[in-house]
Amino acid sequence: MAGEPPKPDAKDVRQGKALMRGQILAQNSAYIPAAALAARKQYLCQAYEDGEYLKNKASKDQGPANLMADPKAMEAMMGGMKSQMMGIVPQTLIMGWIQFFFSGFILIKLPFPLGLRFKQMLQSGITTPNMDVRWVSSLSWYFLNLFGLRGVFALILGSDNSADGTRDMAAMGTMGAAGQQPGQPQDFHKQFLSLKDSLAIIYHEWDLANVEQRVLVKYGKQSRLFKSSAE
Amino acid sequence: MSSPLELLAELRQSSERRPLETLKLAAPVLNTGAAARAGDDRWLVYEQVFVAAIDDGDMDLAKTVLALLHKQFDGSQRVRRLYGMYNDAAGHPEAAKKLYDEMLAADETNVLASKRLIAQLKAQGHVAEAVGRLVEYVDTHANDFEAWLELAALYLRQHLYPQAAFCLEEVILQQPANHYFHLCYAEINYTMGCLDVALKEYLRVVELSTDNVRGFYGVKLTADRIRELRSRPKKEQPAWIGAAPQPAMLERLAQLATERLVAAYGGAGAAPKRAVEAWLSE
């Protein structure tokens, strides 16, 4: 019912890995000789600009892909919405159950007096304007305990305990939000272009420029590194 | 005293192929009940034993182990690839190829199947085709440094040194601290004649891996060769000679290399030591 996980596409993988390759080059450019870096820089900058690695080279200038047009993204959205639908049904049942059984009567009298503003909070569902605020309706008491005792449970049972009912409600909430906004599809062309810019300005500082001195120091033939490696 | 299971796990980690050792270690594990007690590890052991068995030619054992794996992981891609390997080893490459093609048709990014197809081509001697396929593979999976290494090895078989150097550079970009890759890169550069890069890379090797004998041999050879090139007339010198270290520095490096090599062979007995010293003093 929730649908198959999306089949990986070679073009997607290629896109992602090409981005990673550029990032690794930017990060580790110090470890290869200058000529190697220059060749890669030139090739990759050109390739990124041309959209060589893009999944859909032809449409690179059209901005982020229209979600409706990409069947894979559609499936991902549908999958999310389907699981959200499944989640809604039990939640609805539970809320209905609670509403039916636990509304319309008073449960508890609070030991301390409160102002009139709390009437709305503590007596939801009961329409008697004159009743003292100290009487709490069952529904309100339920919600009060649900949210109020969360902290106490966390303290006693440690976090991530199963006595926390708000977790299910939060899950329902996030499913609803996620179903509506499946997240912006990454705009690879923009990312490629920004990576191209950062690659273009790399200044090559070869890690091995003074390796001769470092080795001599390591094996005790020289006491310390000198600024100029020219001998 | 490590248990057989621990030793097998170490072999898996280093991904060395040592069929005889593996089979010897695994025999008690398989025959007694130790396998069942090993829990989920035992499937890894079975896979390891399978590969060792087909390496060794023990097809019956391979078949038994494969049946066990198939029973547990029905429909698994990993097990299917093992079936392919079995067919390859038993001499039915077409059946194996069909299986790999099926796996790729179902999922075009299946790394196991792609790699097996390339390995088949290599085993059958179609090196050029294997190179072509592998180039396609690294075009898609650019961060698989083992694939780059394999491509470098294939290029070296064809003596295509610049291409092999390119592949090693990709590997070094991904694993800059591994001295072995620097060593391979240094040797390729030495063979190509790019001695300035070779010297630096050999020095990097001995920096990363103390007293690395191959590294020091490389340092001595390149330092001597560069000194020799510098003493030649200007027009015979290669283009990069300006970037290479000065003779005094080369002298110091060669001396260091000689010293460390003699020390490395110190415990090897008189005859090897004399041979090394004789060679080094030339």
Interface residues (C-beta under 8 A of the other chain):
Chain A: K7 P8 D9 A10 V13 R14 K17 A18 M20 R21 I24 L25 N28 S29 Y31 I32 P33 A36 R40 D207 L208 V211 E212 R214 V215 L216 K218 Y219 K221 S229 A230 E231
Chain B: D107 E108 T109 D139 T140 H141 A142 N143 F166 E169 I172 L173 Q174 P176 V197 K200 E201 L203 R204 V206 E207 T210 P245 Q246 A248 M249 R252 L253 L256 R260
